[in-house]
Amino acid sequence: MTQAFSHEPLRLHPILVPRVWGGSRILRDLHPELADSAGGEPIGESWEVSDVGDDPALHSRVASGPAAGETLRSLLEREPSALLGTRVHRDGGPPRLPLLFKFLDAALPLSVQVHPSDALIERLGLRGHAGKTEAWVILDSADDSWIVYGLDVEYREYLERARTGRGAEGLTRVHVRRGDLVYLPSGTVHAIGPGLLLAEIQQTSDSTFRLYDWDRPGLDGKPRQLHLDEAAPIVPPPLEPCPYPAPGPAVRGWRARLNDPDSPFEIYEVRTAEPLSLAPPGWRAGERFAIFCLLAGRAEIAGSEPWGRGTVVFVPATSSPIELRPLTGDELWGLWMSPRPAAG
């Protein structure tokens, strides 16, 4: 029997994903309550808000409240406009969450990869796939941490180098540190370097073309597949500034970190030691959902358990405003992420 949900922010169970490049910080720093469930494998990702594909194992489940145990997919199908919002959900197709939010822990470098755009997916006729733009916020880094952001050579030349085992050549490495935001429009060649813990917001898509994998085996001991032929039609876009420019003035603790009209999502950041409303100024209830993540500090919420570092909630479009109160001496650092609303 299904249960009604209260339209309040939903706490969800993280989905742990082992990766050959993963580490231990997701469990140690963000989800220590799950430390016994990892089975000793390196955890590279935790999918915090997910509605990917048709496998129920990849659909987030509600952790508490009247809808505890239900998948986000089942709630979306039952009350699509209430969850997604009137400017996100459109009649005519099955209701699906357009964004995926996760944490990543890179003990080793990730593969060099690129994602196609929605336009290229359509042109190639790749049914069942979608384009993928993403953004990272760096949560922790070493002194010499780096990412790959674009190339020092032409894209076609790089593909030829990768075909001959020289994929480590021609990469542009950029040093990043805690608090940096990296914006990755589809078509941008990129990789996450070792020693980084980050939050990632992306379009809901598994369309990834792997270009180079540092000559290492996967978890099964075999080389992972490259996708150089599939990636050939991509035309990389002009590079954005990296790291993305620092935010402007704050309004009641909130700053717009990413508000590019070409991006499929928006990101707001809050840093404050004062009580705050869980929504940026000007937010209109009912129009679109949001995802909120607390990256630092601890907060009290009326009628709920305290929130700490790593707390992630799905905020339905019809959610009522709630107030966060920092615990004594804590400064809150949080991200508010939402889809760019459809026109009309």
C-alpha positions as CSV (number, residue, x, y, z in Angstrom):
1,M,0.0,0.0,0.0
2,T,1.4,3.4,-1.0
3,Q,1.6,6.2,1.4
4,A,1.0,9.9,0.9
5,F,4.0,12.1,1.3
6,S,3.9,15.4,3.2
7,H,5.5,17.6,0.5
8,E,8.3,18.4,3.0
9,P,11.9,17.9,2.0
10,L,12.7,14.2,1.6
11,R,15.7,12.5,3.0
12,L,16.9,9.7,0.7
13,H,19.1,6.6,1.1
14,P,22.4,7.0,-0.7
15,I,23.3,4.5,-3.4
16,L,27.0,3.5,-3.0
17,V,28.9,2.7,-6.2
18,P,32.3,1.0,-6.1
19,R,34.8,2.3,-8.6
20,V,38.4,1.3,-9.5
21,W,39.5,4.8,-8.7
22,G,37.4,5.2,-5.5
23,G,38.5,5.7,-1.9
24,S,37.2,5.8,1.7
25,R,36.2,9.5,2.3
26,I,32.6,9.2,1.3
27,L,32.1,6.7,4.1
28,R,34.5,8.3,6.5
29,D,33.5,12.0,6.0
30,L,30.0,12.1,4.6
31,H,28.3,8.8,5.4
32,P,30.0,7.1,8.4
33,E,26.7,5.3,9.2
34,L,27.1,3.2,6.0
35,A,30.7,2.1,6.7
36,D,29.7,-1.5,7.4
37,S,27.8,-1.8,4.1
38,A,30.6,-1.2,1.6
39,G,32.2,-4.7,1.7
40,G,35.7,-3.3,1.6
41,E,35.5,-2.1,-2.0
42,P,36.7,1.3,-2.9
43,I,33.6,3.6,-3.0
44,G,33.9,6.1,-5.8
45,E,30.4,7.5,-5.8
46,S,27.3,7.9,-3.7
47,W,24.2,8.7,-5.7
48,E,22.3,10.9,-3.4
49,V,19.3,11.9,-5.6
50,S,18.8,9.5,-8.5
51,D,16.1,8.5,-11.0
52,V,18.4,6.9,-13.5
53,G,17.1,4.3,-16.1
54,D,14.7,1.5,-15.4
55,D,16.6,-0.5,-12.8
56,P,15.0,0.1,-9.4
57,A,18.4,-0.4,-7.7
58,L,19.4,3.0,-9.2
59,H,16.3,4.8,-8.0
60,S,16.6,6.7,-4.7
61,R,14.4,5.5,-1.8
62,V,12.9,7.7,0.8
63,A,14.6,7.2,4.2
64,S,12.0,8.6,6.6
65,G,8.5,10.0,6.9
66,P,5.2,8.8,5.6
67,A,6.7,7.6,2.3
68,A,9.7,5.8,3.8
69,G,10.8,2.9,1.6
70,E,9.2,4.2,-1.6
71,T,11.3,5.0,-4.6
72,L,11.5,8.5,-5.9
73,R,10.3,7.1,-9.2
74,S,7.0,5.9,-7.6
75,L,6.4,9.3,-6.0
76,L,7.1,11.0,-9.3
77,E,4.6,8.8,-11.2
78,R,1.9,9.4,-8.6
79,E,2.3,13.2,-8.1
80,P,4.5,14.5,-10.9
81,S,3.5,18.2,-10.8
82,A,3.7,18.4,-7.0
83,L,7.3,17.0,-7.0
84,L,8.7,18.3,-10.2
85,G,6.9,21.5,-10.5
86,T,4.6,23.1,-13.1
87,R,7.6,24.5,-15.1
88,V,9.4,21.2,-15.2
89,H,6.8,18.5,-15.7
90,R,4.9,18.6,-19.0
91,D,2.1,16.2,-19.9
92,G,2.8,13.7,-22.7
93,G,5.7,11.6,-21.3
94,P,6.5,9.7,-18.2
95,P,7.6,11.9,-15.3
96,R,11.3,11.6,-14.8
97,L,13.8,13.5,-12.7
98,P,16.0,15.5,-15.1
99,L,18.9,15.9,-12.6
100,L,21.2,13.5,-10.8
101,F,23.2,14.5,-7.7
102,K,26.1,12.6,-6.3
103,F,29.3,12.7,-4.3
104,L,32.6,11.5,-5.8
105,D,35.8,10.4,-4.1
106,A,38.8,10.1,-6.4
107,A,41.7,8.3,-4.7
108,L,43.1,7.8,-8.2
109,P,42.4,9.8,-11.4
110,L,39.2,9.1,-13.3
111,S,39.3,8.3,-17.0
112,V,39.6,11.1,-19.5
113,Q,36.1,11.4,-20.9
114,V,33.6,13.6,-22.8
115,H,29.8,13.7,-22.9
116,P,27.6,14.4,-25.9
117,S,25.0,17.1,-26.1
118,D,21.3,16.6,-26.5
119,A,21.5,17.9,-30.1
120,L,24.2,15.3,-30.9
121,I,22.3,12.5,-29.3
122,E,19.3,13.5,-31.5
123,R,21.4,13.8,-34.6
124,L,23.0,10.4,-34.1
125,G,19.6,8.8,-33.3
126,L,20.8,7.3,-30.0
127,R,17.4,6.4,-28.6
128,G,17.2,6.0,-24.9
129,H,20.1,8.3,-24.3
130,A,20.4,12.0,-23.3
131,G,23.0,14.7,-23.4
132,K,25.0,15.4,-20.3
133,T,26.2,18.8,-18.8
134,E,27.6,18.7,-15.3
135,A,29.2,20.8,-12.6
136,W,31.5,20.0,-9.7
137,V,32.0,21.7,-6.3
138,I,35.3,20.8,-4.7
139,L,34.8,19.7,-1.1
140,D,38.3,18.6,-0.2
141,S,41.6,18.6,-2.0
142,A,45.4,18.0,-1.6
143,D,47.9,20.8,-2.1
144,D,48.6,19.6,-5.6
145,S,45.2,18.4,-6.7
146,W,44.3,18.9,-10.3
147,I,41.6,18.2,-12.9
148,V,41.7,17.9,-16.7
149,Y,39.8,20.7,-18.3
150,G,40.1,20.8,-22.0
151,L,43.1,20.1,-24.3
152,D,46.4,21.7,-25.3
153,V,45.9,20.2,-28.8
154,E,43.1,20.0,-31.4
155,Y,40.4,17.5,-30.5
156,R,41.0,15.3,-33.6
157,E,44.7,15.2,-32.8
158,Y,44.0,14.1,-29.3
159,L,41.8,11.3,-30.5
160,E,44.6,10.0,-32.7
161,R,47.0,10.2,-29.8
162,A,44.6,8.2,-27.6
163,R,44.3,5.5,-30.3
164,T,48.1,5.0,-30.2
165,G,48.3,4.8,-26.4
166,R,49.4,8.4,-25.9
167,G,46.2,9.6,-24.2
168,A,48.1,11.2,-21.3
169,E,49.5,13.8,-23.8
170,G,47.8,17.0,-24.7
171,L,45.6,17.3,-21.6
172,T,45.2,20.7,-19.9
173,R,45.6,20.3,-16.1
174,V,44.1,22.9,-13.8
175,H,44.8,23.1,-10.1
176,V,41.6,23.3,-7.9
177,R,40.9,23.7,-4.2
178,R,38.1,23.5,-1.7
179,G,35.1,25.7,-2.7
180,D,36.0,25.9,-6.4
181,L,33.2,25.3,-8.9
182,V,33.9,23.7,-12.2
183,Y,31.3,24.0,-15.0
184,L,31.4,21.3,-17.7
185,P,29.1,21.9,-20.7
186,S,28.6,18.8,-22.8
187,G,31.5,18.3,-25.2
188,T,34.1,19.4,-22.7
189,V,37.0,16.9,-22.4
190,H,37.6,16.4,-18.7
191,A,38.9,14.2,-15.9
192,I,39.0,14.3,-12.1
193,G,42.5,14.0,-10.7
194,P,43.6,12.1,-7.5
195,G,42.9,13.4,-4.0
196,L,39.7,15.2,-4.7
197,L,36.3,14.8,-2.9
198,L,33.5,16.7,-4.7
199,A,29.8,17.1,-5.2
200,E,28.4,16.7,-8.8
201,I,25.2,17.9,-10.3
202,Q,24.4,16.6,-13.8
203,Q,21.7,15.9,-16.3
204,T,20.2,12.5,-15.7
205,S,22.2,10.6,-18.4
206,D,24.7,7.7,-18.7
207,S,26.1,9.0,-22.0
208,T,29.8,8.9,-21.4
209,F,32.5,8.4,-23.9
210,R,35.8,7.2,-22.3
211,L,38.9,8.5,-24.2
212,Y,41.8,7.3,-22.0
213,D,42.0,5.3,-18.8
214,W,45.6,5.7,-17.7
215,D,46.5,2.2,-18.9
216,R,45.0,0.5,-15.8
217,P,42.6,-2.5,-15.4
218,G,39.1,-2.2,-14.1
219,L,37.7,-3.8,-10.9
220,D,37.5,-7.1,-12.9
221,G,41.1,-7.0,-13.8
222,K,40.4,-6.2,-17.5
223,P,41.0,-2.9,-19.4
224,R,37.8,-0.8,-19.5
225,Q,36.3,-0.1,-22.9
226,L,37.3,3.1,-24.7
227,H,34.8,5.0,-27.0
228,L,37.0,6.8,-29.4
229,D,34.8,6.1,-32.5
230,E,31.7,7.1,-30.7
231,A,33.3,10.4,-29.5
232,A,34.5,11.4,-33.0
233,P,31.4,13.5,-33.9
234,I,31.7,15.7,-30.9
235,V,32.7,19.3,-31.4
236,P,34.1,20.7,-28.1
237,P,32.5,24.0,-27.1
238,P,34.6,27.1,-26.2
239,L,36.0,26.6,-22.7
240,E,34.4,28.3,-19.7
241,P,36.6,29.9,-17.1
242,C,38.0,27.3,-14.8
243,P,37.5,27.4,-11.9
244,Y,34.2,29.2,-12.6
245,P,34.2,32.8,-11.4
246,A,33.7,33.5,-7.7
247,P,30.1,34.5,-6.7
248,G,29.0,38.0,-6.4
249,P,27.4,39.7,-3.3
250,A,25.3,37.6,-1.0
251,V,21.6,38.3,-0.4
252,R,20.5,36.9,3.0
253,G,23.5,34.5,2.9
254,W,22.7,33.2,-0.6
255,R,24.9,33.7,-3.8
256,A,24.3,32.6,-7.3
257,R,27.2,30.3,-8.2
258,L,25.9,29.2,-11.7
259,N,23.2,31.0,-13.5
260,D,24.2,30.5,-17.1
261,P,21.2,30.7,-19.5
262,D,22.6,27.8,-21.5
263,S,23.0,25.5,-18.5
264,P,20.2,23.0,-17.8
265,F,20.5,23.7,-14.0
266,E,21.2,26.6,-11.6
267,I,23.4,26.5,-8.5
268,Y,23.1,28.7,-5.4
269,E,25.5,28.7,-2.5
270,V,24.8,29.7,1.1
271,R,27.4,30.4,3.8
272,T,26.1,31.7,7.1
273,A,26.1,31.3,10.8
274,E,22.6,32.9,11.1
275,P,19.2,31.1,10.8
276,L,18.0,31.0,7.2
277,S,15.1,30.0,5.0
278,L,15.8,26.9,3.0
279,A,15.4,28.6,-0.4
280,P,17.2,31.4,-2.2
281,P,15.5,34.9,-2.3
282,G,12.9,35.1,-5.0
283,W,12.3,31.3,-5.1
284,R,8.7,30.5,-6.2
285,A,7.1,27.5,-4.7
286,G,5.2,25.2,-7.1
287,E,7.3,25.9,-10.2
288,R,10.3,23.5,-9.9
289,F,11.9,21.1,-7.4
290,A,15.4,21.6,-5.9
291,I,18.1,19.5,-4.3
292,F,19.8,20.9,-1.1
293,C,23.1,19.6,0.2
294,L,24.7,20.6,3.5
295,L,28.5,20.6,2.9
296,A,29.7,21.9,6.3
297,G,28.2,22.7,9.7
298,R,25.2,21.3,11.6
299,A,21.7,22.6,11.7
300,E,18.5,22.1,13.6
301,I,15.1,21.9,11.8
302,A,11.8,21.9,13.5
303,G,10.3,18.4,13.6
304,S,13.4,16.7,12.1
305,E,16.6,15.2,13.2
306,P,19.6,17.6,13.0
307,W,21.3,17.9,9.7
308,G,25.1,17.5,9.4
309,R,27.7,17.4,6.8
310,G,26.6,15.3,3.9
311,T,22.9,15.7,4.5
312,V,21.1,15.8,1.1
313,V,17.4,16.4,0.7
314,F,15.1,16.4,-2.3
315,V,12.8,19.5,-2.1
316,P,9.5,19.0,-3.8
317,A,8.2,21.9,-5.8
318,T,5.3,22.3,-3.5
319,S,7.4,22.1,-0.3
320,S,6.6,24.6,2.4
321,P,9.5,26.9,3.5
322,I,11.5,25.7,6.4
323,E,14.1,27.3,8.6
324,L,17.6,26.0,9.3
325,R,19.2,27.1,12.6
326,P,23.0,26.5,12.8
327,L,24.1,24.8,16.0
328,T,26.1,26.9,18.3
329,G,29.4,28.1,16.7
330,D,28.7,26.4,13.3
331,E,28.8,28.1,9.9
332,L,26.6,26.4,7.4
333,W,27.9,25.8,3.8
334,G,25.2,24.5,1.5
335,L,24.2,24.1,-2.1
336,W,20.8,24.6,-3.7
337,M,20.5,23.1,-7.1
338,S,17.4,23.2,-9.4
339,P,16.6,22.7,-13.1
340,R,16.3,25.7,-15.3
341,P,12.6,26.2,-15.7
342,A,10.9,25.4,-19.1
343,A,9.7,28.4,-21.0
344,G,6.1,29.4,-20.6
